[in-house]
Amino acid sequence: MVNATKGLFISCDIPMVQFIINLNASLPALQKFIIHILDSSQMFVQPHVSEMIRSATADFREQNSYEKPP
């Protein structure tokens, strides 16, 4: 018998995957969202966390971007 799970496929660079893994690890067990890590740049997550991942990665990128001083 086949088991099917609805999810969201994420493909990104390795540092962003590590950020998402650390984000997942910081949550309590009942709120963990990673279903399966496919390789170093791809993963399968629960579909209801897409906006949370987008906002967390946007905040992460904003904090780690360089702005040239005036």
FILUMKOL-443412 format. One record per residue (C-alpha): residue number from 1; residue in three letters; z, x, y. Coordinates in steps of 0.5 Angstrom, whole numbers, plus 2048, in hexadecimal, padded with zeros to 3 digits. Each point is the difference from the previous one (the first is absolute). Last residue first. Layout:
N
NUM/ALA/Z/X/Y .
...
REM end
This chain:
70
70/PRO/806/835/872 .
69/PRO/803/801/7F9 .
68/LYS/7FB/7FF/7FB .
67/GLU/802/7FB/7FB .
66/TYR/801/802/7F9 .
65/SER/801/7FB/7FA .
64/ASN/806/800/7FC .
63/GLN/804/7FA/802 .
62/GLU/7F9/7FB/801 .
61/ARG/7FE/802/7F9 .
60/PHE/807/7FE/7FD .
59/ASP/800/7FA/804 .
58/ALA/7F9/7FE/7FE .
57/THR/802/801/7F9 .
56/ALA/806/7FC/800 .
55/SER/7FC/7FA/803 .
54/ARG/7FA/801/7FB .
53/ILE/805/800/7FA .
52/MET/804/7FA/803 .
51/GLU/7FA/7FC/801 .
50/SER/7FD/802/7F9 .
49/VAL/807/7FE/7FC .
48/HIS/7FE/7F9/7FD .
47/PRO/7FB/803/7FC .
46/GLN/804/804/7FB .
45/VAL/7FE/807/800 .
44/PHE/7FA/804/7FC .
43/MET/800/808/802 .
42/GLN/7FA/805/802 .
41/SER/801/807/803 .
40/SER/803/804/7FB .
39/ASP/7FF/7FC/7FA .
38/LEU/800/7F9/7FD .
37/ILE/808/7FE/803 .
36/HIS/801/7F9/7FD .
35/ILE/804/7FA/802 .
34/ILE/803/803/807 .
33/PHE/804/7FA/803 .
32/LYS/807/802/7FF .
31/GLN/804/7FA/803 .
30/LEU/805/7FE/7FA .
29/ALA/801/808/7FF .
28/PRO/803/801/808 .
27/LEU/7FB/803/804 .
26/SER/800/808/802 .
25/ALA/7FC/801/7FA .
24/ASN/7FA/7FC/802 .
23/LEU/800/803/807 .
22/ASN/800/807/7FD .
21/ILE/7FA/7FE/7FB .
20/ILE/7FC/7FD/807 .
19/PHE/802/807/803 .
18/GLN/7FD/804/7FA .
17/VAL/7FA/7FC/800 .
16/MET/7FF/801/807 .
15/PRO/800/808/7FF .
14/ILE/7FB/7FF/7FA .
13/ASP/7FB/7FD/804 .
12/CYS/7FE/7F8/7FF .
11/SER/7FE/7FB/7FB .
10/ILE/805/7FA/7FF .
9/PHE/7FE/7FA/7FB .
8/LEU/804/7FA/801 .
7/GLY/803/7FC/7FB .
6/LYS/7FF/7FA/7FB .
5/THR/803/802/7F9 .
4/ALA/7FC/7FF/7FA .
3/ASN/803/801/7F9 .
2/VAL/7FA/7FF/7FA .
1/MET/802/7FE/7F9 .
REM end
